[in-house]
Amino acid sequence: MSCYELEALRLGLLNVLGTDDQSAREHAKNELEGHLDGPIEALANAESLSAVERHLDAALVDLESEIAATDPDDPEYDYLRGRLVAVRDAERAVHRLTAQGESVLDGLGEAHDVLHETFPVEE
């Protein structure tokens, strides 16, 4: 069993952050072998935080559907539910990352405005 959503998320964040960690990439790709399709593939190939959020949400919908279709007596059922908890936690972390990035952008805009107020430029 593998946490396809988490490995795809790692790949997507490696893309977004521009991280060149070949070991992490290879590990994630090996974990995802044969499962790179649909939202998992889109998440692994995401190139922006908004794309990561969108594809992670779609992957969560698929995972929830898989859980709903699994018999609670199935030995994999508890693992699937645990996976859902882990992926939802990761989703919250991605939302925090996005919010922090937007806060940095807002701060830069405010700093720019203050600079121009302090040192007006005549055109």
Residue pairs with C-beta under 8 A, 6 or more apart in sequence:
1 76
1 79
2 31
2 32
2 35
3 31
3 83
3 86
3 87
4 31
4 32
4 35
4 40
4 59
5 40
5 43
5 56
5 59
5 60
5 63
5 83
5 87
5 90
6 86
6 87
6 90
7 27
7 28
7 31
7 32
7 44
8 28
8 32
8 36
8 40
8 41
8 43
8 44
8 55
8 59
9 43
9 52
9 56
9 87
9 90
9 94
10 24
10 28
11 25
11 28
11 29
11 32
11 43
11 44
11 45
12 43
12 44
12 45
12 46
12 51
12 52
12 55
12 56
13 19
13 52
13 94
14 21
14 24
14 25
14 28
15 45
15 46
15 47
16 46
16 47
16 48
16 49
16 52
28 44
32 40
32 44
36 44
38 58
38 59
38 62
39 55
39 56
39 58
39 59
39 61
39 62
40 59
42 51
42 55
42 58
43 52
43 55
43 56
43 58
43 59
46 52
46 55
49 94
49 97
49 98
49 101
50 98
52 94
53 91
53 94
53 95
53 98
56 87
56 90
56 91
56 94
57 91
59 87
60 84
60 87
60 88
60 91
63 80
63 83
63 84
63 87
64 84
66 80
67 77
67 80
67 81
67 84
70 76
70 77
70 80
71 77
